[in-house]
């Protein structure tokens, strides 16, 4: 009996060890999931072609007196084709007389320079910035990388 050894284990020690082992395993799996690079799945007709936008018409809303006005932006693969207002009624035109002329000016500049990184006119900077923000929101919807991100790839 000289070689016999008796170990006394308490149940609470076994349970603690099992819980810590499970938590450690869960932490390791979480770290592997977060840091292992994922494949980028490309989708849509423009994916993989080097295109900036997915062709189509995209819109964003501007609220004037709690009434929505849509700013529609039409794009091709590589450029902005058209920027226009939709839904501006007579009441809004009367209360915001500069809205449509500012939209026309900004639309021409966006089409000429193909960017929304423009300075609004000093005559109506708030209206100009509202329009530029709405156009940028619509363009974000049209961007190829936005479609990949919203698909849960990134």
Beta strands, then each sheet from edge to edge (+ up, - down):
strand 1: 56-64
strand 2: 67-75
strand 3: 80-86
sheet 1: 1+ 2- 3+
end
